[in-house]
Amino acid sequence: MGFSVCLDKDACNGCEDCLEACTTGVFEMRNGKSSPVNADECTGCQSCVEICEQNAITVAETGIEMSDTFKALLRDIL
């Protein structure tokens, strides 16, 4: 299961609270704004969303994408 981290750079005020709240190091400061440079490390805890007073961060579950081959194999065993 994966997660998508989006940051509204216009809403971000550069407070760095998300950097401190994130235990997996998803965010780094770039040009005075937070940036989710390691988004693939996100565990979906949403600590960054809760701490952001600007409501600049969203985290969404991306789910698992299955190839057509995998779907066919599942049909065969179910």
C-alpha positions in Angstrom: 0.0 0.0 0.0 1.4 3.4 -0.9 0.5 7.0 -0.2 0.6 10.2 -2.2 1.8 13.3 -0.4 0.7 16.7 -1.9 1.8 20.1 -0.7 0.2 23.4 -1.7 3.3 25.6 -2.0 1.1 28.7 -2.1 -0.4 27.8 1.3 2.9 26.7 2.9 4.4 29.4 5.1 7.7 27.5 5.6 7.2 27.0 9.4 8.9 23.5 9.2 6.4 21.9 11.5 5.9 19.1 9.1 9.6 18.3 9.0 9.6 17.9 12.7 6.3 15.9 12.8 7.3 13.4 10.0 9.2 10.5 11.5 10.2 9.1 8.0 11.9 12.2 6.6 9.4 12.8 3.7 9.9 16.6 3.8 12.8 18.9 3.1 13.0 22.7 2.9 13.5 24.0 -0.6 13.4 27.8 -1.4 11.8 28.5 2.0 8.9 26.0 1.5 8.4 22.5 2.5 8.7 19.9 -0.2 7.8 16.2 -0.1 11.0 15.0 -1.7 10.9 11.5 -0.2 7.2 10.9 -0.6 7.8 7.2 -1.3 8.8 6.9 2.4 5.3 8.0 3.6 3.6 5.6 6.0 0.3 7.4 5.9 0.3 8.4 9.6 -0.9 11.9 8.6 1.1 13.6 11.4 2.1 16.3 8.8 -1.6 16.9 7.9 -2.6 17.3 11.6 0.3 19.7 12.4 -0.1 22.0 9.4 -2.1 25.0 10.5 -2.1 26.2 6.9 -3.9 23.0 5.6 -1.2 22.9 2.9 -0.7 19.1 3.1 -2.8 16.2 1.9 -2.0 12.5 2.2 -4.0 10.0 0.2 -3.8 6.2 -0.1 -2.8 5.2 -3.6 -3.6 1.5 -3.3 -2.0 -1.2 -5.3 -2.0 -1.2 -9.0 -2.2 -4.7 -10.6 -1.1 -5.6 -14.0 -3.4 -7.4 -16.4 -1.4 -10.6 -16.0 -1.8 -10.4 -12.2 -5.5 -9.8 -12.5 -5.8 -12.9 -14.8 -3.9 -15.0 -12.4 -6.2 -14.0 -9.5 -9.2 -14.8 -11.6 -7.7 -18.3 -12.2 -7.3 -19.1 -8.5 -10.5 -17.5 -7.2 
